[in-house]
Every structure is written in structure tokens, then in C-alpha cells.
Amino acid sequence: MDFRIKELVNATQQTYGLDNYYLHTNEIYREVTMLGETGYLLSMEWFPSHIKEWKEDYNPEGTAVITLDLLSNNYKSVIFVGGKSYANRTTFQNIELNGVIQWMEAEVGLEYGKQFYLVKEERGEYHFAECIDGIPISPGGRMELRFDAEGRIIFYSVYGQFPSSSLVQKENYSLTLQAVEPLAKNQLQLIEYPVYEMKHLLPIYGIEEIYITNDGTTTILFEMISGTRARLNIDQVMQWEQADTKQFARTEIRLQEVVTIEQAIAREPHPDSFSITDIEQAQCITAVEIGLSQLYPEESGQWILKTLHRERGHIQATLRKNVSSNRIFQRKLLLFIDTNNYKVINYMDNKLMLDTFDEFKSEGKIAVSHDEAYDKLKGWFELTPVYVYDPGQKRYVLCGKLDCDYAVKATSGDVVEWGSLE
């Protein structure tokens, strides 16, 4: 074992009281944040000392799976499998909220109330989210902490984005529901919502959450910021005159890339952190066309290439069907492109999941107009301030999050909560 890794292993054992454990495996992997930064992580699996041999594919109860950020030396996650800990040290003398907050402030280097806030508290369990001066961030960091009855940590996780102040465009929030009414009305859509128990498609009016910039002029879709990779917008209909007759063969996608300590020390950029060049874009579009003509030879002109982004050493193409549909779940296709030869090597299609809705029956006729539904719902709309990552500016900008927990049944005009539709 490299001496630098050995030092980190020893420090981890001491920090979490793992005297009753031995290091089973360790590896270094890297990841790319939404901001294009490369992070290096040391992952360790500690087995309880009484488990001498283990041939199963899963970790035994009590295993401590611990991940350390090699650049910050902060722990990203500490998970005791099955909620069982054999640690011989009680990390917390006070697991009440105030004690937990003090520990979190020291651990993540953030100030409670200004940079993170409490989302949920249960007995021995705490959930926090990141904020800027008390205003939530999207996407932002999340933190979770759980204890056993003796006050030992059994689950600790820090994940997501924690932007520096230089990436935040601070301003005073000025949006009102009245000011964004035209956008809100346009956002209200008639959709078919599947009710699984009854096997019905219920026509309802509802809105999908959206972010509106503080000046009220621009919207940012949740889909564009919900991933961890910068996406290149394409929006091109894919067409071909003659399908490729070669049989498509899937290649397995590597889920995790193991790297060396030297790469981590050198802070070698992850291949996924680089922008997609114009030449690569053209090669990917050609690859998508050929791949589609192999997979769906009769569907020329029926697919739109929406975006390209790097993913696990490949370039991933996201496509949607070139047809309008009122169903809440839309057809989506992901193609994985090998950057060595620019060929599609694997794909994911949600058609099988959507086919289950073909057995569902539509429930009644539309009896409520769009305007009537809006009048019924507008009193339930919520507009709350959120700092949102704008991929175009590569900064967090102040927005209003437009959302609504209620919908209108198009057959009766009844206003119902989304959660009651299941």
C-alpha cells in the first residue's frame, strides 16, 4: 500500500474508532461536478474483525464503507451496512440538534442558518440542505446524519454542489406571482396521469416546476440543472434515407473508473470535464444517426436529438420522440457513444416502462377548459426564492421557483393534491 494511502487509512481508523475492524478493500476514483471540476475520492471498505472470510457479492452487516475527498481531506460518506456499528468510540456525546449543528459546522466548514439549514429532524436522524443567506440552492449540497442507540454514527453523507461565493450573483429578490402570471399560465398543461391501482389515465391540469430569473424574463427548466454534467443543446431531428443493416451489438459500460494516487496528487482532469468540440459534435450527430437507423430502422424523422454530454468516459446523447403527447411520462432514449471511434455502443430506452400504460383506460371526457383550470389553481401557486445554477452564465443566479402541490381534474374540475392521485 502506498504510504500516503496508509496515512489516510490510519487516520480514518482512529477518527471513527475502527479498532474492531480491518481494511478489506480500498480504491481511488474520480468524478466531475456540474461546475466541471474533477474530484478525487478514496473509497474504503472496513470489515468487522470477526468476519474472516467472505465470498458473497455484498458486504456483511456492520461493514463500514467510508469515502474521503482527497483534495479537501473531508469525509464524504460513512455508512455502516445494516445500521450496525462495531466501532469502539462514541463520536457524539450530544446527539441533540445543537450538538449536531456544531459538529456539522466544523465538519463541512459552513455556518448554520446562512449556508445550510435543517430540512428534517427525527429521533437520531438529521437532514440538512445548503443555502445562501437562508435562500435554498438548486442544485445544492445535502447532508444527512444518523445514529444508533449508543450515539455512534451509522450513516453520514455529504453530496451535491457547494459553490464558492464568487459563483453566486447576489441580489434582492423582487419577483411576485402577479408579475409572472403569463409564464405561470403558460406553464399549466393538460396531461394524462397514470393511476396504477385503477389502471386509469386521469386527465389533469398541472404545472411542472420551473425557475424564473429575478428580472422575470428568463426561465430555467429543472431538467437542465438536475444532472451533474454540462449539456450541449442540439435539438435536431434525426433523419436517414437508408438504414444501416448491421446488427447492433451492445458493449458493457464501465460504471466506475479506478485511478492512481499519482493522478490524484497531480489533479489530472477527468475526461468528462472537457467541453465537446464542434468536430466531436458533428461526429456524435453522425453516430446517433447510424445508431438509430440500426436500432429503429423504420423511424427516420421520428426522433429529436436534444442534448449531448460526457458521461463515464463516453458521450451520452439524449433523444425524445418527435411527437406530442399529453402523458406525464414521455418516451426517452439514451445512446452511449465511444469517443475512440464515435460509434454507439449501448443504449437505454424507456419504452418497456411506457408500454405498461397501453393497458390503462382514459377516465372520462374533458369538461374543464385551460382558463377555468388556471382560475381554480392560481390561488395555490407558490413562488419562492432559490439560487439556481445557470449553465449559460456558469453562475448561480437568483430565481423564483414556481410550483404547485395541487392539480385540477379535467373531468370534474375538482382541485386535488398531487399526492392524493396515487
Secondary structure, DSSP 8 states (H G I E B T S, - for coil): --HHHHHHHHHHHHHTT-TTEEEEEEEEEEEE-TTS-EEEEEEEEEEETT-----SSS--TT-EEEEEETTT--EEEEEEGGG----SS---S--SHHHHHHHHHHHH---BTTTEEEEEEETTEEEEEEEETTEEEET--EEEEEE-TTS-EEEEEEES----GGGEE-------TTTTHHHHHHHEEEEEEEETTTTEEEEEEEE--EEEETTSS-EEEHHHHSSSS--EEEEEEE--SS---S-----------EE-HHHHHHT---GGGS---HHHHHHHHHHHHHHHHHH-TT-TTSEEEEEEEEETTEEEEEEEESS---BSS--EEEEEEETTTTEEEEEEE-HHHHHGGGG-EE-S---S-HHHHHHHHGGG-EEEEEEEEETTTTEEEEEEEEE-SEEEETTT--EEEGGGG-
